[in-house]
Amino acid sequence: MIGIYFSGTGNTKYCLEKFVALYDATAETVSLEESAVIGKIMLHKDIIFAYPIYYSNLPKIVRDFINDNQTIWEKKNIFIISTMGLFSGDGAGLSARLFKKYKAHIWGGLHLKMPDCICDVKALKHSPSQNQQIVFNAGKDIQLAVNKLKQGVPIKDGLGFFYHIAGFLGQRFWFISKTLHYYENVHIDKTACIGCGTCVSTCPMQNLSLIQEKAVAGKKCTLCYRCANQCKRKAITILGKHVISQWSISNWEDFNAK
């Protein structure tokens, strides 16, 4: 078995590593951003595939990865983990429908609520103690899902017709205008940007560059919010106009270790 993930601010990576460690401590977890990921997938029949959901939509980088490598999914057993700020409806189903198209077998699906990473929108913001409880609850859900998978009765969050309708009517229909052209809407406050290059080095889409010591955005954002959450000057926004609070699971872990 192998765990494959995409993670913007670390939430999904954290959840996948917890899941895999409980299910098979010898299994490897690999980011889909790594160059060797395709070769590693081809060596395994069983895959735990994890990614975040934004407004009930699949990140562009995840959708492209599945579609661009369609020949490797045939006869794979895939268990899908979707992380989200609150609700997605068919978060796991979004990729499941693509995997089925490419002749994969969908093992099951798990939806996990994690601290919100969309740092320039007021909704779903929580105190440190509330975020701690959210992460703790996700850990319990992971343990339950692993136990059920070992028993041969995997959880099937987000899979099926009614989940599909819930995802469309619950979020995608209402927020399509907000997310339809988000890839064009990365805004950088030039007065705040100091040209440190953090956003450039962390962007999984290579969508940012430095020109005359200022960050400049292209038009292929995947909405992972990695850049906006890591910018120390809070100079980057995507859906909102101001950074409200930044989030990174690694910062949370460092805080709780003190």
C-alpha positions in Angstrom: 0.0 0.0 0.0 1.1 3.6 -0.6 -0.4 7.0 0.5 -0.5 9.7 -2.1 -1.4 13.3 -1.2 -1.7 16.9 -2.2 -1.6 19.3 0.7 -1.7 23.1 0.7 -1.0 24.1 4.3 -0.3 20.6 5.7 -3.8 19.5 6.9 -4.2 16.7 4.3 -0.6 15.5 4.7 -1.1 15.3 8.5 -4.3 13.3 8.1 -2.9 10.9 5.6 0.2 10.2 7.6 -2.0 9.5 10.7 -4.2 7.2 8.6 -1.4 5.2 7.0 0.6 4.9 10.2 -2.5 3.2 11.9 -3.3 1.0 8.9 0.2 -0.1 7.8 3.1 1.4 9.6 5.5 0.2 6.8 3.7 2.0 4.1 5.2 5.1 2.4 3.4 8.5 1.9 4.4 10.5 -1.1 3.3 14.0 -2.3 2.0 14.0 -5.9 4.4 17.0 -6.4 7.4 14.6 -6.2 9.0 13.6 -9.5 9.1 9.9 -8.5 5.5 9.6 -7.5 4.3 7.9 -10.7 6.8 5.1 -10.5 5.9 4.5 -6.9 2.2 4.3 -7.6 2.8 1.7 -10.3 4.4 -0.6 -7.7 1.3 -0.7 -5.5 -2.3 -2.0 -6.0 -3.7 -0.4 -2.9 -3.7 3.4 -2.6 -4.8 5.9 0.0 -5.3 9.1 -2.0 -5.8 12.4 -0.1 -6.4 16.0 -1.0 -8.2 19.1 0.3 -11.6 20.4 -1.0 -12.3 24.1 -1.6 -16.0 25.1 -1.8 -16.8 21.5 -2.9 -14.3 21.7 -5.7 -11.3 19.5 -6.5 -8.0 21.5 -6.6 -6.8 21.9 -10.2 -3.5 20.3 -9.4 -5.3 17.1 -8.2 -7.7 17.0 -11.1 -4.9 17.4 -13.6 -2.8 14.8 -11.9 -5.6 12.2 -12.1 -6.4 13.0 -15.7 -2.8 13.4 -17.0 -1.9 9.9 -15.6 -5.1 8.1 -16.4 -3.4 4.9 -17.6 -2.0 4.1 -14.1 -5.3 3.8 -12.2 -6.7 0.7 -13.9 -7.4 -2.1 -11.3 -6.0 0.0 -8.4 -7.9 -0.1 -5.1 -8.3 3.5 -4.0 -9.4 4.8 -0.6 -10.0 8.5 -0.8 -9.5 11.0 2.0 -10.8 14.6 1.6 -10.1 17.3 4.1 -12.3 20.4 4.4 -13.2 23.4 6.5 -16.7 22.2 7.2 -18.7 20.5 4.4 -18.2 19.3 0.9 -21.0 16.9 0.2 -19.2 14.7 -2.4 -15.5 15.7 -1.7 -14.4 12.1 -2.1 -16.8 11.5 -4.9 -15.2 14.2 -7.1 -12.1 12.2 -7.6 -13.9 8.8 -7.3 -15.9 9.6 -10.5 -12.6 10.3 -12.3 -10.9 7.2 -11.0 -13.8 5.0 -12.0 -13.7 6.5 -15.5 -10.1 5.2 -15.6 -11.2 1.7 -14.3 -10.0 1.9 -10.7 -11.9 0.3 -7.9 -13.1 2.7 -5.2 -12.3 1.2 -1.8 -14.0 3.8 0.3 -14.1 7.5 1.3 -13.4 9.6 4.4 -14.3 13.3 5.0 -12.3 15.0 7.7 -13.0 18.5 9.0 -9.8 20.4 9.7 -8.9 24.0 10.5 -9.8 26.4 7.7 -6.9 27.5 5.5 -8.7 30.1 3.3 -7.1 32.9 5.2 -8.7 35.9 3.5 -12.4 35.0 4.1 -14.0 35.5 7.6 -16.0 32.3 7.6 -14.8 29.3 9.7 -12.1 31.1 11.6 -11.4 29.6 15.1 -9.4 30.2 18.2 -6.2 28.0 18.8 -8.1 25.9 21.4 -11.0 25.4 18.9 -8.5 24.3 16.2 -6.9 21.9 18.7 -10.3 20.3 19.2 -10.9 20.1 15.5 -7.6 18.3 14.9 -8.3 16.0 17.9 -11.7 15.1 16.5 -10.2 14.4 13.1 -7.8 12.0 14.8 -10.7 10.0 16.3 -12.5 9.9 12.9 -9.3 8.5 11.3 -9.0 5.8 14.0 -12.6 4.8 13.4 -12.1 4.7 9.6 -9.0 2.6 9.9 -10.7 0.1 12.2 -13.6 -0.2 9.7 -11.3 -0.7 6.8 -9.4 -3.4 8.6 -12.8 -5.1 9.3 -13.7 -5.0 5.6 -16.5 -2.5 6.0 -14.9 0.8 4.8 -16.5 4.1 5.4 -17.9 5.6 2.1 -18.2 9.4 2.8 -18.9 11.4 -0.3 -19.6 8.4 -2.6 -22.9 8.0 -4.3 -25.7 10.0 -5.9 -27.1 11.8 -2.8 -23.6 13.0 -1.8 -23.2 14.2 -5.4 -26.4 16.3 -5.2 -25.4 17.6 -1.7 -22.1 18.8 -3.0 -23.6 20.5 -6.0 -26.6 22.2 -4.3 -24.8 22.6 -0.9 -21.8 24.6 -2.3 -20.8 24.4 -5.9 -23.9 25.9 -7.3 -23.8 28.9 -4.9 -20.0 29.5 -5.0 -19.3 28.9 -8.6 -19.0 32.7 -9.2 -16.4 32.9 -6.4 -14.2 30.1 -7.6 -14.7 30.0 -11.4 -11.9 32.4 -12.1 -10.0 32.4 -8.8 -6.9 31.3 -10.8 -6.8 34.8 -12.3 -7.4 36.6 -9.0 -4.2 36.2 -7.0 -3.6 39.7 -5.7 -0.2 40.8 -4.4 0.1 44.1 -2.4 3.2 45.6 -3.8 3.6 48.0 -0.9 3.7 45.1 1.5 5.7 42.6 -0.5 9.4 42.6 0.3 10.5 40.2 -2.4 11.6 37.4 -0.1 10.6 34.7 -2.5 8.8 32.4 0.0 5.7 32.4 -2.1 7.7 31.6 -5.3 9.4 28.6 -3.7 6.3 27.1 -2.1 3.8 27.4 -5.0 3.0 23.9 -6.3 1.9 25.4 -9.7 5.0 27.6 -10.3 2.4 30.4 -10.6 4.5 33.0 -8.8 7.8 34.7 -9.8 9.9 37.7 -8.7 10.1 40.7 -11.0 12.1 43.7 -9.9 12.2 42.2 -6.3 8.4 42.0 -6.1 6.2 38.8 -6.4 4.1 38.6 -9.5 1.3 36.0 -10.0 0.4 34.1 -13.2 -3.0 32.5 -14.1 -2.7 28.9 -12.9 -3.5 29.1 -9.2 -4.9 25.9 -7.6 -6.4 27.6 -4.6 -4.2 25.8 -2.0 -3.5 29.0 -0.1 0.1 27.9 0.6 1.5 31.3 -0.5 -1.0 33.4 1.4 -0.6 31.5 4.6 3.2 31.6 4.5 3.6 35.2 3.5 5.0 36.9 6.6 3.9 40.3 5.3 0.3 39.1 4.6 0.7 40.6 1.1 -1.2 37.9 -0.8 -4.9 37.4 -1.1 -7.0 35.3 -3.5 -10.8 35.3 -2.7 -10.8 38.1 -0.1 -9.2 41.5 0.2 -7.4 41.2 3.5 -5.6 38.3 5.3 -7.6 37.6 8.5 -5.6 34.8 10.1 -2.9 32.5 8.7 -2.8 28.7 9.3 -0.2 26.0 8.9 -0.4 22.6 10.6 3.3 22.7 11.2 3.0 25.9 13.1 0.2 24.3 15.1 2.3 21.3 15.9 5.2 23.5 17.0 2.9 25.5 19.2 1.4 22.4 20.9 4.9 20.9 21.5 5.9 23.9 23.7 
